[in-house]
Amino acid sequence: MNTTELLSQARAVLRLNDAGEFTKPSPHQYPHQWNWDAAFIALGLSHYDLPRAFTEVRSLLRAQWRDGMVPHIIYHTGKSDYFPPPEFWQTENLAHAGSVASSAITQPPVLATMVWLIHERTPSMDFLREVYRQLVAWHRWLHTARDIDGTGLMCLIHPWESGMDNSPLWAEALDRITPTRASVPPFKRRDTVHVAADERPFAPDYERFVHLIDLGRRLRWEPHALMDQMPFLIQNVLFCSILHRADQDLRQMALELSQDTCEIDGWLARTRAVFDARFWDATRGLYLDYDVRVKMPIRVNACSTFAPLFAGLATPAQAARLVAEHFDNPVEYAPGADSVYRLPSAAKNEPGYSARRYWCGPVWIHINWLIADGLRRYGFHAQADMLMRDSLALIRQSGFREYYDPRDASGCGAVDFCWSAALAIDILNER
Ligand code: GLC
C-alpha cells in the first residue's frame, strides 16, 4: 500500500467514526468520546480539516467538570450498549461535576501538547485564547486535587486513569483489594462482546475495576475523600511525564498569549525537583511507578518507563541507559527470538507479559508516537525512526487496529481504530 492509499484509508477510518461533534475511538467497542483519544484524533484531523480538529477539542472541553477535571469518557449521545453506562458513575447532582454526562475519572493530559503542536504548524490565536483557561484549570486540578504529599505529582485512583488500563503495573495493587459480592455492583461486561477474551482483562481484574468505581461513587467523587480512602493510589510515570510535557506546552501558549507563567513555572519546577527521587531506580536504570498506599515502588518494567524522555525529565545519562539497557535489549523490548516489532507495552521478560493481552505486551501506535518524540528530544533518531517504521509496518499489514502482536504484526482488540489512523496521518505528513 503506498502512502497516498494509506492516508486515504486513515481518513476513511476517522470519517467512519465521526459522530458529528466528536469521534468515537472505534465503531463498536468504544461508542463515545475518550479524553486522550480525542486529543490524538484532533492532531490527525488538523492535517486536513482544522475546523473539525477544533470541534473535537471543544467537545472534549465542554465536558470539563466545574472543579477543572476533564473526564475520561464523555457520553455526548447518552447511553449505548457500552459498559459502564453514564448513570453507573452516579455523577448527577454533584456540585463539582460537569453539565455533560461523563465518567468521574480522568486520563493522561496530552491535550495541551496536541493543541500546541497544531498551533505551531497552523497558528490560530483565537483558538488558543479560547481553550487556554480551560487547559490551565485542568492542569491546576491535576496538580492540586490529586496531590497527596505536596509534590504535585498526580495520583491515579483507578487503573483506567493511566490509559494503560490493564498493564501488569497494577497487578499487585489490585491483588491487595478484595471485593466482596456486596461491594461489586451487578454489571455486565461488554468489552468481550466485540473482542476475543484472551485480548482483554481477566475477570478478577475487571471486578476490581468495577469495585473501585463503586468506592469512588460512594465517596461522591470528592477529591479529598478519594485521596484519603481509595485503596488504589498510584503515582504513574506515564501520566506525570505527559503532564510535565503538557505543562511545558501550556507555558508556550501562555507566552504566546502574553499571560503570566508564574503558576505553570511552579508546577514545572516542583515536578522536576521530585521526579527522580520518586521514580528513578538507579540500580536497574528504569523509571518505576510508585504505590502511594504501601509507599513502595512498583517493580514492573512497562513501556511507561520511556515516557520521561517525552517530558525532557531524564538527564542525557539516564536516557542513554534507558536506550542501551532496555529499549535496545532483545530480552526486554527490542526484536529478538520472541518478537519482531517495537515497542512491546511491557518488557518481554516481565512475568505479566502476554503478547496479545490488552496492555500486557501488544504494541500501541500512540505509545510508539510518544516515545519516538521523546527519543528525538535526546538525539536517538535511529531508534525513533524504528518506532515510526514499525508503526507503519503494523498498520500496513493489519490495518488500523487498537493494538498489535509484537511477534507477527497481527491485529488485536478493536478494528477501525482512530488514534492509529490519526497518528498514521501525522507520521506520514511530518516526514
Ligand atoms: C482503552 C484504553 C484507553 C483508551 C480507550 C479508548 O480503554 O486502555 O487508553 O483511551 O480504550 O480507546
Boltz pocket constraint, residues with backbone or C-beta under 6 A from the ligand:
constraints:
  - pocket:
      binder: B
      contacts: [[A, 25], [A, 30], [A, 34], [A, 35], [A, 36], [A, 37], [A, 160], [A, 162], [A, 163], [A, 164], [A, 165], [A, 166]]
      max_distance: 6.0
